């Protein structure tokens, strides 16, 4: 119990430093270590530093006796909605007539990571990784035309990943790890309550849970110039719980009004099950010459674990009744990346990368205002500098071109208390990522 409480305290401290901003498709975060300048190509094969613990723990066998790595990525998302005939009305009819288009729902997110590995002997390595593999934040100007569907949505995760690696022989290394992962989500939207004579009421739902997962990997050194890596990270099942609270004009509701809203399906305890996806990666790191390295990989993410998210009430007059369904209908995705590294000198390397990253959101009718995602194309550059033999500093910059996401999300119902209208339009979307990673090896 004490150990679990200590992990929760650590996760709260870590989450406090992290504001979600999805850098990869869906709400996955690829910013887990070095490699941004290569668009994270070759992630399971390169084993350059201790961040291999996340991508492929078998890569620890390629590191010196002691290795540590830490970094921070700054992610700037932009999601600007252009209305194309959304069906909204006055409060109580699914939205706000005359409200604007919500401004830029994107913003800045900061994603830290830290890793350490050490060799028990020449063939067995232990490691520990800390990161945030999933995250997302969207926040619109309030009110906007889709306020009844979402004003703000924020997901944060914390992943603690102890690992072990074993060198079978000069050709094959194997690795495995456990993941203790925590998730926290906050969801704000306008509630339709015109029947109660209130001008504006906001619903704030918060959910959280922690759960366990695992990962495995293998690294094949086919020749001094060729490495192939494969890795798998399991899905993680959460059984979240929390509360939904209501406020009016920035103030808590009076007891009489709160009681009326509870009777109509308002404030209560809530729960929801969600399974974050598993991932599978195949990577290659090929040395072409003394100066050039090529990197590539194909990854698969099992987003179909999230077909929809049903949120149920667990207290009050409507205990056991579904409060809301998020119809995500996510589909499995692929990501393909290709990178190159050029050794400008013994101390300086230049990095380049491109990638194509599929979205799990396949239709305008299933795209959420809280997740206006679409397919992404990465363009990355970076540099690696070794001020000393045991030190490496890596800087990377990536621009993600996001094909304009179209939305036609219909959440119209007959009841004024649950009618969230139809949001129809298109987003201008893009993502910038700036990252730094510092590594030591002895």
HELIX and SHEET records of a PDB file:
HELIX    1   1 UNK A    2  UNK A   16  1                                  15    
HELIX    2   2 UNK A   36  UNK A   38  5                                   3    
HELIX    3   3 UNK A   52  UNK A   55  1                                   4    
HELIX    4   4 UNK A   57  UNK A   62  5                                   6    
HELIX    5   5 UNK A  194  UNK A  196  5                                   3    
HELIX    6   6 UNK A  255  UNK A  263  1                                   9    
HELIX    7   7 UNK A  303  UNK A  305  5                                   3    
HELIX    8   8 UNK A  364  UNK A  366  5                                   3    
SHEET    1   A15 UNK A 135  UNK A 139  0                                        
SHEET    2   A15 UNK A 152  UNK A 167 -1                                        
SHEET    3   A15 UNK A 124  UNK A 131 -1                                        
SHEET    4   A15 UNK A 108  UNK A 119 -1                                        
SHEET    5   A15 UNK A  66  UNK A  83 -1                                        
SHEET    6   A15 UNK A 422  UNK A 441 -1                                        
SHEET    7   A15 UNK A 391  UNK A 402 -1                                        
SHEET    8   A15 UNK A 376  UNK A 388 -1                                        
SHEET    9   A15 UNK A 348  UNK A 357 -1                                        
SHEET   10   A15 UNK A 333  UNK A 343 -1                                        
SHEET   11   A15 UNK A 292  UNK A 301 -1                                        
SHEET   12   A15 UNK A 279  UNK A 287 -1                                        
SHEET   13   A15 UNK A 226  UNK A 233 -1                                        
SHEET   14   A15 UNK A 201  UNK A 223 -1                                        
SHEET   15   A15 UNK A 172  UNK A 190 -1                                        
SHEET    1   B 7 UNK A 135  UNK A 139  0                                        
SHEET    2   B 7 UNK A 152  UNK A 167 -1                                        
SHEET    3   B 7 UNK A 124  UNK A 131 -1                                        
SHEET    4   B 7 UNK A 108  UNK A 119 -1                                        
SHEET    5   B 7 UNK A  66  UNK A  83 -1                                        
SHEET    6   B 7 UNK A 422  UNK A 441 -1                                        
SHEET    7   B 7 UNK A 406  UNK A 410 -1                                        
SHEET    1   C16 UNK A 135  UNK A 139  0                                        
SHEET    2   C16 UNK A 152  UNK A 167 -1                                        
SHEET    3   C16 UNK A 124  UNK A 131 -1                                        
SHEET    4   C16 UNK A 108  UNK A 119 -1                                        
SHEET    5   C16 UNK A  66  UNK A  83 -1                                        
SHEET    6   C16 UNK A 422  UNK A 441 -1                                        
SHEET    7   C16 UNK A 391  UNK A 402 -1                                        
SHEET    8   C16 UNK A 376  UNK A 388 -1                                        
SHEET    9   C16 UNK A 348  UNK A 357 -1                                        
SHEET   10   C16 UNK A 333  UNK A 343 -1                                        
SHEET   11   C16 UNK A 292  UNK A 301 -1                                        
SHEET   12   C16 UNK A 279  UNK A 287 -1                                        
SHEET   13   C16 UNK A 226  UNK A 233 -1                                        
SHEET   14   C16 UNK A 201  UNK A 223 -1                                        
SHEET   15   C16 UNK A 236  UNK A 248 -1                                        
SHEET   16   C16 UNK A 251  UNK A 252 -1                                        
SHEET    1   D18 UNK A 135  UNK A 139  0                                        
SHEET    2   D18 UNK A 152  UNK A 167 -1                                        
SHEET    3   D18 UNK A 124  UNK A 131 -1                                        
SHEET    4   D18 UNK A 108  UNK A 119 -1                                        
SHEET    5   D18 UNK A  66  UNK A  83 -1                                        
SHEET    6   D18 UNK A 422  UNK A 441 -1                                        
SHEET    7   D18 UNK A 391  UNK A 402 -1                                        
SHEET    8   D18 UNK A 376  UNK A 388 -1                                        
SHEET    9   D18 UNK A 348  UNK A 357 -1                                        
SHEET   10   D18 UNK A 333  UNK A 343 -1                                        
SHEET   11   D18 UNK A 292  UNK A 301 -1                                        
SHEET   12   D18 UNK A 279  UNK A 287 -1                                        
SHEET   13   D18 UNK A 226  UNK A 233 -1                                        
SHEET   14   D18 UNK A 201  UNK A 223 -1                                        
SHEET   15   D18 UNK A 236  UNK A 248 -1                                        
SHEET   16   D18 UNK A 268  UNK A 276 -1                                        
SHEET   17   D18 UNK A 309  UNK A 313 -1                                        
SHEET   18   D18 UNK A 322  UNK A 326 -1                                        
END                                                                             
